[in-house]
Amino acid sequence: MANILIVDDDASIRTALRRILEEEGHQIREAADGQIGLMLYREAPADLVITDILMPERDGMEVTLALTQEFLDARVIAMTGATGDQSFLNIAKLFGARRLIQKPFTPEFIRRVVRFTLDH
């Protein structure tokens, strides 16, 4: 299965994603902010990065842009809990995110999005 890096400042979101994705057989690494996430990816690139957009230190926009500029094959899924404003997700898409997730999400939705992103 895939090696997936989860970057989110919310420990409960990281835990939920870890549980969902480990059940699918994926290996998971976690980062509590974008700076740590970029460092972990640079040390050992992941098959997929799932990053929150709004975080302290380096936010998900910066993470997405840095990864897609440095690593042409980087696969990034951006997610946000900001409601009523799609601009965050639209900008993440422009910065290279392959898929977008609006929080809250269901486990089945995460499984589908991850499968689709890894397959394409």
C-alpha positions as CSV (number, residue, x, y, z in Angstrom):
1,M,0.0,0.0,0.0
2,A,1.0,3.7,0.1
3,N,3.1,5.8,2.3
4,I,1.0,8.8,3.3
5,L,2.0,12.0,5.1
6,I,-0.8,13.8,7.1
7,V,-0.1,17.4,7.9
8,D,-2.6,19.0,10.2
9,D,-2.3,21.1,13.4
10,D,-5.4,19.3,14.9
11,A,-4.4,16.1,16.6
12,S,-7.9,14.7,16.4
13,I,-8.0,15.1,12.6
14,R,-4.6,13.4,12.3
15,T,-5.7,10.5,14.5
16,A,-9.0,10.1,12.6
17,L,-7.2,10.1,9.2
18,R,-4.5,7.7,10.6
19,R,-7.2,5.2,11.7
20,I,-9.1,5.3,8.4
21,L,-6.0,5.0,6.3
22,E,-4.2,2.3,8.4
23,E,-7.4,0.2,8.1
24,E,-6.7,0.3,4.3
25,G,-3.2,-0.9,4.8
26,H,-1.4,2.4,4.3
27,Q,1.7,3.5,6.2
28,I,1.2,6.9,7.9
29,R,3.5,9.6,9.1
30,E,2.2,12.8,10.8
31,A,3.2,16.4,11.1
32,A,1.6,19.0,13.3
33,D,2.5,21.9,11.0
34,G,3.7,22.6,7.5
35,Q,7.3,23.2,8.4
36,I,7.6,19.7,9.9
37,G,5.6,18.3,7.1
38,L,8.0,19.7,4.5
39,M,11.0,18.4,6.4
40,L,9.6,14.9,6.7
41,Y,8.7,14.8,3.0
42,R,12.2,16.1,1.9
43,E,13.8,13.4,4.1
44,A,11.6,10.6,2.6
45,P,9.0,11.5,0.0
46,A,5.6,10.1,0.5
47,D,3.2,8.6,-2.1
48,L,0.6,11.1,-1.0
49,V,0.3,14.2,1.3
50,I,-2.9,15.2,2.9
51,T,-2.6,18.7,4.3
52,D,-4.8,21.1,6.1
53,I,-4.8,24.6,4.6
54,L,-5.1,26.8,7.7
55,M,-2.2,26.0,10.1
56,P,0.4,27.9,12.1
57,E,4.0,28.1,11.0
58,R,3.8,27.2,7.3
59,D,0.2,26.7,6.1
60,G,-1.1,24.2,3.7
61,M,-1.0,26.6,0.8
62,E,2.8,27.0,1.3
63,V,3.2,23.3,1.7
64,T,1.3,22.5,-1.5
65,L,3.2,25.1,-3.5
66,A,6.6,24.0,-2.1
67,L,6.0,20.3,-2.8
68,T,4.6,20.7,-6.3
69,Q,7.5,23.0,-7.2
70,E,10.3,20.9,-5.7
71,F,8.8,17.5,-6.6
72,L,6.9,17.3,-9.9
73,D,5.3,14.0,-9.0
74,A,4.1,15.1,-5.6
75,R,0.5,14.1,-4.9
76,V,-1.3,16.5,-2.5
77,I,-4.8,16.5,-1.2
78,A,-5.7,19.8,0.5
79,M,-8.5,20.1,3.1
80,T,-10.1,22.8,5.1
81,G,-12.7,23.3,7.7
82,A,-13.4,26.9,6.7
83,T,-17.0,27.1,5.7
84,G,-18.8,29.3,3.3
85,D,-15.6,30.3,1.4
86,Q,-14.4,28.0,-1.4
87,S,-11.5,30.4,-2.2
88,F,-9.0,28.5,0.0
89,L,-9.7,25.2,-1.8
90,N,-9.6,26.9,-5.2
91,I,-6.2,28.5,-4.5
92,A,-4.9,25.1,-3.3
93,K,-6.0,23.6,-6.6
94,L,-4.1,26.4,-8.5
95,F,-1.0,25.6,-6.3
96,G,-1.1,22.0,-7.4
97,A,-3.4,20.1,-5.1
98,R,-4.9,17.1,-7.0
99,R,-8.0,16.8,-4.8
100,L,-9.8,19.0,-2.3
101,I,-11.6,18.0,0.9
102,Q,-14.1,20.0,2.9
103,K,-14.2,19.1,6.6
104,P,-16.1,17.4,8.1
105,F,-15.6,14.3,6.0
106,T,-16.8,10.7,6.2
107,P,-14.4,7.7,6.4
108,E,-15.8,6.4,3.1
109,F,-15.2,9.8,1.4
110,I,-11.6,9.8,2.5
111,R,-11.1,6.2,1.3
112,R,-12.5,7.1,-2.1
113,V,-10.5,10.3,-2.5
114,V,-7.2,8.7,-1.5
115,R,-7.8,5.7,-3.8
116,F,-8.6,7.9,-6.7
117,T,-5.6,10.2,-6.1
118,L,-3.2,7.3,-5.7
119,D,-4.5,5.7,-8.9
120,H,-4.3,8.8,-11.1
